[in-house]
Amino acid sequence: MNDMEPKNREVWIDWMRLAACFMVVVTHCTEPFYLGGEGSLILTKADAFWVAGFCVFTRAAVALFVVASSYLQFPLHYSPGEFFRRRAVRVLAPFLLWSLVYALVWGEPVQNLKDLLLNFNYAAGHLWFVYMLIGVYLVMPLLSPWAEKVGKKELQVYLGIWLFTTLIPFIRYWAGGVMPVVYGPSGLPNAAKFPLWGEAFWNTYGVFYYVSGFIGFLLLGLYFRRFVGELSWRKTLLTAVPLFLGGFAISFFGVLGRIDADTHGVFPFEGPVSFAALWEGPMHNDTIAIPLMTTALILLFRKIRGGGRFFEKAVLPVSKASYGMYLCHLLILVPVSGWLRNALGLGADGLLGPVWTTPVEILAGSLLTFGAIAVICPLVRRIPKAGKWIMG
C-alpha cells in the first residue's frame, strides 16, 4: 500500500492487487447462491458445483492483500509512530467512513451505530478484513527487528510451523469426527470441539495459537522479498501449477463433500446459516489449501515485468484505489447481482437453463461491479485533499 512512483514500484504487486480485488467481487457475487432464505439455500446440484468452484478459485484474495502489505511494508521502513500515522490515514479513516455509510444505508441505523462500538455491521460482513489487517499492523513493529535479521532457514522453520497449523482443522475432524465451525487452530469460537495440545473448554490458548492465522501470510511476504529470487518460467510453472491445483482440489472437494453430507444430494436445500458456515470450513484462510494457492499465485504474479502506458493509465490508478474499492463494492454489487438474478431467473427455472444460468450471473455481476468501481473509485481518489481520506 505504498504510493511509489511507477518507475520505482513493484509492478507485479499492483497487478496482484487488481486481481485480488476482482477475486473478492467474484466471491461476493457467488454468496447469494448458497446464502438465502433462512440463512443457507442451494437450489440445484449444479449450483453446489458452481458455488464450490467459484468460491474456492477466488479464496486466496484476502491472503494476497496481506502478502502485498508485508512485501512492501515489513519490516518497517520508518518508526512505529510514523508507520501508525500513515496507516491511520491510509486504512483507518476510510474504514470508519464506510462503516458509517453501511450502518446508515442497510438495516436499522440506530442499532447499527450502537453495534459499531463493538464490531462491524454484519450486513457489511466484508469489513471483517480491516479488523484483521489492523491486528496484523499492531504486531508488525514488534516483529520488525527480528524480520530484519532472520535467516532463510530460521524463517523456513516458522513458515513450516505455520503450515502445520493450517492442518489443525482437519486433525480436529479426524480426531473428533465432526468438522467444527472454527476460525483458527485455537478452535474459536468452538474450542471444546476437540481441543488439542493445551486447549480445553476453559482455555483456547494452545501451543500453536500465537503462530497461526494471518501472521503466516505476513511471514510469507517477507520470505518472498528476502529469499526468493528470479525463477524461470519453466520452474515457476512446475512449482505454481501443482501447488494451485493441489490447494484447489483439497478445498473444492472438501466444500462439495460438506454440502453433499448435509443435503444428501436433495435440492433445493434450505437451512440455518450454520450450514453455510460448515460448507465454508474447507476454504477458510487458515486451512492448508489457501497457503498453497496463495504461494502459487505469488509465483505467477512475480513474473509480470515492466510498466508501460496501459499500466500507468489503467492498472496503477486501480491498484492505488483497491482498498477503497474493497470497502465500497457491496453498495454496487448487491443491486447489480439482484437485478441479474431477477432478469435471468434462478436454478432450474433460469433463462439459460439449470446449469449455465448461475455461472453467467456470477461472472456478469462480477464484471459489471468491478468495472463500475474500477472507474468510480480512482476518480474519487483524485479529489483534492478529500480523495485519499475516502478511498485510502
N, C-alpha and C positions, 0 to 999 in steps of 0.2 A: 504494500500500500504506500509506495514511495513515488512521489511525482518527479522523478528524474527526467531530464530531457531525453528525447528519443535516442540520441546517439550514445547515451550512457546507460540505457535501460537494458534489462534482461528481457529481450523481446518475447521469448517463449513464455515468460510469466504472464505477459499481457494476453497472449493467445489462450493460455490456460485459464485465466480469469474469465475471459469471454465464454469459453466452453463450459466452465463450471457454472456460470450464471444461467446459460441456456439449459444445462442439465437440471438445475433447480426448478426452472419453469416446467420442464417436462415432468419431473416428479410430481409437482403440484397439479398439473393437468391430468395426471393419472389417478390421483387420490379419489376423485368423485366416483370412480368405477369400483371402489371397494369400501368407501366410506359413505353411508347414506342411510335413510330410514331411521331405525333405532340407534344406529351407530356404525354397523357393518352391513354391507349389502353388495353382493356379487350376483349379477343377473344370469350369466351363462358360463359354461365351461370355457368358452373362447375368451371371455373377459378375464377369467382367472389366469389364463396363459398370458394375455397381454399385460395385465397388472404386474405379474411377476417379472416379465421381460423388461418392460419399460422402467419399473422402479429399481430393479437390480442394476440395469445397464447404466443408470444415471446416479447411483447411490454414492459414488465417491466424490460428489461435488463439494460437499462441505469440507471433507478432508483436504481437497485440493486448495481451498481457500486458506486453510490453516498452514499448509505447506508453503504457499506463496508468501504469507506473512513471515513465517520462520526464515525462509530463504533470504528475504530482503532485510529483516529486522533483527535477527538473532545470530550471535549475541548482539547486545545493544551497541549502537554506534555513538551514543551520547549518554548523558547522565540519566538516572532513573527519573528525576524530576522533569527533564526536558522530554523524555520518552512519554511520560504520562500526560504532559501538557499537549503534545502533538496528538496522542491517541484520543484525548478528550474532544479536541476539535474535529478530528477525522472520523471518529467512531461514536463517541457518546452523545454528542449534540444532535446529529441526525437521528440516532436511535430514539432519543427522548421525544423529538418532534414527531416522528412517525408512530411512536407508541400512543401519543395523544390523538393523532389522526384516527388510528384504528379504534381507539376507545370511544371516539365520538361518532363514527360512522357505522359501526357494527354493534349490535346488541344494545344493552341498557347503559347509556353513557355514565350516569351517576355511579352505578355499581362498578362499571369498568374502571373508572377513575380511582375508586377506592381500592380495587384489586391491584392496580399498578403499583401500589405501595409495597406489595408482597411478591408480585410476579407479573409476567406478561399477560396480555389479553389472549385467552385461549382461542378466540376466533381468528387471531393472527398468530397461529402456532409457530410460524417460521421464525419468529423473533427469539425463540429459544437459542438460536445460533449466537446472538450477540452476547447473551449472558455467558455462554461457554467461552466465547472469544475474549471477553473481559477477564474471565478467570485465568485463561492462558497468559494474557498480558500481565496479570498480577505476579505470576511466578517467573516470568522472563528475566527480571532484574536479579532474582535470587540465583538463577541457573547460569546467567551470563558469564561470571568469572570462570566457572567450570567449563562452559562451552568454548571459551577462548583457548583453553589449554588441553582439552580432551584429545586423546589419540584415537586413531582409527579402530584399533582392536577393542579399546575400552568402550567406545560408542557402540560398536557392534554387539558387545555383551548386553548393554542396556536395551538396545533395539531387540535383541533376542528375547530378553525377559518380557518386554512389552508385547512381542508377538505371541509369546506363550499365554499372556493374559487374554488375548483375543480368542483363545480356545476354551476359556473357562466356561462360557455359557453352554458349550457342547458337552463339557465334562459334567456340568450340573445335570444336564439332560440324561447322560449315560448313567450317572450315579443315582439320581433321584427319580428317573422315569417320567419326569414332567419338564416340559420346556417352559420355564417361568418367564414372566414379564420382568426383565431385568434391564438395568441401564448401567452396566459396568460390572466388573468382576466381583465387587463387593456384594452384589445381589440387590442393591437398592432398586425399587422400594420393597422387594420381597426377599429380604435377607434370609428368612427361615426356610425358603425353598431350596434346599440342600446347601447348607453352609459348608465352606471349605477353608482349611488352613488358617485357623484362628477366628473364623467368624462364628457367631452364634446368634440366637434371636435377640440377645441383648447387646451384640457387638457386630457392627458392619465393617470394622476396620481390620480386614485380614492382611496377610503378609504382602499381597500384591496390590493393595488399594492405591498406594501412592505412586506406582509406576505404571498405571493403566490409563485408559481413556485417550483424550486428545493430546496429552503430553507426548505420546508416541509419535504423532504426526509432526509435532514441533521438532523432535529429535530427527525425524526422517528428513525434514527440510534441511536441517543442519548437516546431516550426513551427505546429502547430495551436493551441497555447496562446498563442503570441505574436502570430500574424499572420492567423489565420483567424477572422473574425468570424461573427456570426449570419447564416445563409443561409435564404432562404425554402424552403418545401417544394418548390416548383417547381424552383428552382435546385439544391437538394440532389439531387432525383431525376434531373434532367437530367445531373448530374455523376456521381452514385454508380452508377446503373444501368449505363451504358455501361462504366465502369471495372470493375465487378464482373463483368459478362458477358464483357468482353474478357479479363480475367485468367483467369476460369474456363475460357473456350474454349481459350486458349493451353495451360493446364496439362492440362485434360481430354483434349484430342485428342493432346497430347504423350504422356501416360501410355498412352492406348489405342494410339497408334502404336507405342510401345516394346513393349507386350505383344503386339501383332499381329506385329511383326517377329521376336520371339523364339519365339512359339508357332506361327507360320504358320497361325493360325486353328484349330489342332487342340487339342481339350481332351478330358480333363483334361491339364494340363501340370504337370510337376514337375521341379525342378532345384535347383541350389545357391542359396544365399541371394544370390549376386551378381546373379542375375536380378532379384530384388525390389529390390535397390539401384539397378539400372538403370531399372526401372519408376518408381521414386520420383524420378528425376532431374528431370523437368519440373515437379515440385511442391516442390522444395527451397525453403527460406526465402530463399535468395539468388538466386532466379530471378525474372524480371520479373512473373510472374503474382501472386506473393504481395504485393508492394507495391501493385499495382493493387487487389486485393481488400481489402487492409487499409485503404487510403485510403477506399474506398467504404464499408466498414463503419463507420469512424470518423465519416464524414459523416452516416450514418444514425443512429448511436447518439447523436450530439450533439443530435439533435432531441428527445430524451427530456427532459422537464422535470417538475419537481415531485417531491415525495416521497410523502406520504400514508401512511396506516396500513399498507397492504399492503407498501409499500416498506420501512418501518421494521421491520415484524414478520417479513417473509419475505425480501425481496431483500437488505437490508443485512446481516443475520447471515450469509447465504450468501456474500455478497461478501467479508466480513471473513475467512471461513474458506476462501476459494477456494484459497489456497496450500496449506493442509493437505489440501484435497480433491484437489488435483493430486497431492500426494505419495503419498497412501494409496489412491487409487481402484482401482489394479490388484488390490489384495487382494480387492476385491468383484467387480470386472469379470471377472476370469478365471473364477471358479466360476460366475457368472451366465451368462456367454457360453457356457461349456462345457455347462451344463445346457440352455440353449435349443437348442444345436446337436444335442445328444443327443435332445431331445424332439421337435424338428421335422424332423430329418434334414438332409441336405446335398445340394447340387447337383441333379442330375436326379431323385434319389430323395426330394427334400424333400416334406414333408407338404402344402405349399401350391403344389407344382408347381416346375418348374425355374427359373421367372422370379421368383416372388414370395417364395419361402421366405427367400432371403438378405436382401433389404431388411427384411422383417419381423423377422428375427432381429437384425439390426444395430440397428434402431430400438427394439425391445423391450429388448434388452440395454442400450442407452444410457439409456433412460428408467428402467429398474429400478436400474441402477448409480447414475445421477445422483440419483435420488430418495433412495436409501439414504444416500449420502454427504452430500446436502444436509440431511438430518435429523441424522445422527450427528455430523458434523464441527463444526457450530455448537454442539451440546450439549457436546462435548468441550472446545471452546474456552472455554466458560463455567466450566470447573472452576477454582476459585480458585488463583491463582499458577501452577499447572502447565499450564493450558489453552493459553496462548499459546506456551509452550515446545514443546508437542506439535503445534499446528496453525499457529503463526505469527501 
